Amino acid sequence: MTQQATPARPAPRGRLRRVLPLLITAWLVLEIWLLVQVGSAIGGFAVVLLLAGVLLGGWLIKRAGLKALSAALEQSRDPKPRQAQTGTSLTVLAGLLLIVPGFLSDLLAVTLLLPPTRALWRAAGRRTAGAALRRSPVAGTDPFADAVRLQEQLRIHRPDGKIVQGEVVDPAQGPRGPQGPEAGYRPPIAG
């Protein structure tokens, strides 16, 4: 009698992964319905508004890219431990939402650009990143949490680009390094 291998069950999908396709479909249906309603009310001016949104979105993305480039050049010339953030990610996202045809995406883009609501979006992003890190303590289980961890690791670098290597030693446990005759005290390397 031969045994047949039972196929492994796929990992259960998270709540967001189950609901996301439905949310995107509802968003698209609402955008199309709103475009039809506004288009029938104001006529051809709706097309002008959509084209203006595309042009404004492209301009915003270009401006954010130039701002990020100048900040990177300034950082390379004069590295400081804490320089002001440029906020380009929210500006680029707002530009992309303006390029997408639809009035709801344009409204969302405006909330990403206005300072009071921009601060709310930034705080929500920090909470989401923190929740993702707490939810998946093991690397490789959640791509978003892995991206946040990578960003935190990049902040470990000193401003001059040097990496300070070190090891945390718990005095109660002692060093966990090599044991034997070579494991005694070693003076620091002068360099």
N, C-alpha and C positions, 0 to 999 in steps of 0.2 A: 504494500500500500504506500503510495507516494503522498507526501505532504505538500499541500499548496501553500505558498507564502501568502499571507494576508497582506493586502496593501496597507501601508502606514497611513494613519489618519493625518490629514494636514493639520497644522497648528490652528487653533481657533482664531478667527479674525476679531480684532478689537471692535468696540462699538462704533467708533468713528469710521472704520473701514467698511462696516456694514451699511452705515447711513449715508456716507459721502456720495455715492452715485445718485441716491434719491435727492439729496440736497442740491447737487449740481443740476439735475434734471428740473427740479422745481425752480431753481434760479433762472435757467434758460427759458422755461415756459413763461415765467413772470416777465423776463426781459422782452420776449417777443410780443407778449400781450400789451405791455406798456408801450413798446415801439408802435404797434398798430394804433393804439388809442391816441397817443400824442401825435402820430403822423396824420390821423384822420382829423384831429382838432386843429392843428396848425399848418398842415400841408407840407410843402417843400422846404419850409424853414427847418423842419426836423432833420433833414439831410444836411443842411448847413451846420446845425448844431453838432451833429455827429462828426462831420469833417473837422470842425473846429476842435473837438475833443481829441481827434487823432493827431492833429498838428500840435496841440498843447501837450499831449502825452509824449510825443517825440522830443519836443523841446525840453520837457522836464527830465527825461532820461539823459539827454545830452548834457544838460546843466549839472545833473547829479554826478555823471561820469567825470566831467571836468573838475568838479569840486573834490571828488574822491582822489583823482590824480594829483591835484595840487596839494591835498593833505598828505598823500603818500610821499611826494617830493619834499615837502616841508619836514616830514618825519625823518626822511633819510638824511637831510642836511643837518637838522638839529634834533636829535632824539631826546625826548623828555619822557619821564615816567608816565604822566597822565596828561595827554593832550585832549582837547575838546573833541567830542564825537561829531562827525559830519552829518549823521542822520540820512545818509544816502539810500539806505535800503528801503525806508518808507517812501522816499521820493520816487525811487525807481518803480516800486510797487504801484504807487499812485499813477505814474506815467503809463504803466502797462494797463491798468484798469481804465484809464482814459482812452487808450487805443482800442480796447475791446468795445465793439459797438453795443450801446445800450445805456439807458438812463440810470438804472440802479448801480451799475458799475461806476458810472461817472459820479454819482452821489457818494459812493463809498470812497472813491479817489479823493473827493473834496474833504472828507473827514480825515483822510490820511495826511492832508496838507495843512489843515488849520491847526495852530499850536495847541489849543485846549484838548481837542480830540486826538491829536497826534500823541500827546503825553499819555492819554488813556490807552491808545493802541500799543505804545511802547511798554507800558506797565503790564498789559495783558500778554504781550509777547514774553516778558520776563517770567510771569507766572506760569505760562505754558511750558517754557524751557525748564523751569525748576521742577514742575510736575513730571515732565518727561524723564528728568534725571532721577527723581525719587522712584518713579514707576519701574524703571529698568536699570537696576544696579549693575547688571552684567553687560559688558561691552559686546556689541554685535547682535543684540536682540531687538533694538529699536534704532532705525537709521537717524531719526531726528535727535534722539539722545546722544548718539555717537557724534553727530555734527556739533552739538553743544559742548560735548567733552573735548573735541578737537579744538574748538574755539578757546576754551579755558586753558588747554595745554599751550596754545600759542601765546597766551598772556603771561605764561611763566617766563618766557624769554626776557632777558634784560633789554633795556632800550638800545644798547649798543650792539645787540645781536648775539652776544655771548650767552651760553647756557651754563648755569651753575649746577654742577652735578653734586648730589648729596644723598644721604641715606638717613632716615629717621630711625633712631635706636631707642628702644624702651629700656630705661635703666634696670627695671625689674627683671626683664627677660635677658638682658645682655645682648651683645652683638650676635647676629645670626650669620656672620660671614664664615670664612674658612676656619677650621679648627686645626691645631697642630703647632709645630715649632715656628712656622712662619706667621702665625696669627697674633703675635705679641704686638706691643706698641710700635708704631711706625711714625717717624717724624714726618711732618708735611713736606711735600716736594717744593723746593724753592724754584721759582721760575720767573 
